[in-house]
Amino acid sequence: DATIVPAIIEKRCVEKLVTEFKYLRAQVTGLAARFMDLIAVEYQLDNIMLLLKGTLSGRSVDELIEQCHPLGMFSGNAGATMRNISSFDSGRGYSDLYETVLVDTPVGPYFSQYLEQSSERLNSAGEMRSILEEVQIEILKNSLMKLYLEDFYNFCVEEVGGETAVIMGGLLRARADRYAINITLNSFGTPLNEPSLRDTDRRRLYPGFGDLYPAGTEMLAKASDEGRLGEALNAFPVYRDIWMRHAQGGAEGEVDPAAFDDEFFKRDVRMLELAFEGQMHLSPIYAYVKLKEQEIRNLVWISECILQRRKDQINKYIPLMIKRPA
């Protein structure tokens, strides 16, 4: 079938991005190499979680591998272990999974740290398996992402320093804030919004840095509905404005999630574009990857509009690198 569909466009664009990223990675050493490896860890985490979730639900590992992001694919023995992940289902299966896939890959420290925080004793494969099966997969994913963001932030600010610390610090603080807001918003109507869990399980998912931390996240931990969430953001003009623009966008006054996310994407784009200012820092590498991702989302949106004959909606993408008013 020679028809060009949005999925094919997206796949080819992602492949091009990954090829360019790997080429850049081959040229760097030292702190720059570690910086690029940390960028890739996010996609590795997503892939591991996709495989774990799919395996626990009985899906084919080949189908899951096809859905993995190529920037987060492992190579060599780790890749073979990921492909055979469905075999970890009995006896010491999950112990082997922990020891080979989780520990021996860049995402291993985050899993190890989470598992240590979640259980006082991990002395047997049965205990390890229990944690992986019983915890809600989204809570596990959010916990790992929190640990990753904190590690990336500390690396940029404390180890790299200089202009990288200033620009990446701002980008990652904004991302941590967005993460905390989305966790709170998505928890409404779930067990995490129960009074006994708001100040414990949900609070633990908030990153330990950001412009909202600690006063803002303290208020987010107490928010029980969208109204209280909006009140918590009132003290932070940037997030208050984003919230106010879309607080009335959904049905019956509820927040329109798509429009809400778009506002954050627009802010991210503006901040990422500024990362190319200045000299002698690593931030443009991160900005390049994230802006490329937005460019791919734009192409998919435009192609979907064409395919569905909705050209009246085609301009609702997020423009990149345009002249903005001062």
Secondary structure, DSSP 4 states (H G I P E B T S, - for coil): -----HHHHHHHHHHHHHHHHHHHHHT--HHHHHHHHHHHHHHHHHHHHHHHHHHHTT--HHHHHHHS-GGG---HHHHHHHHTGGG--STTHHHHHIIIIITTSTTHHHHHHHHHHH-S---SHHHHHHHHHHS-HHHHHHHHHHHHHHHHHHIIIIII-HHHHHHHHHHHHHHHHHHHHHHHHHHTTSGGGSHHHIIIIIHHTS-S-SSSTTHHHHHHHH--SHHHHHHHHTTSHHHHHHHHHHTTSSGGG---HHHHHHHHHHHHHHHHHHTTSSSS-SHHHHHHHHHHHHHHHHHHHHHHHHHTT-GGGTT-S---S-----
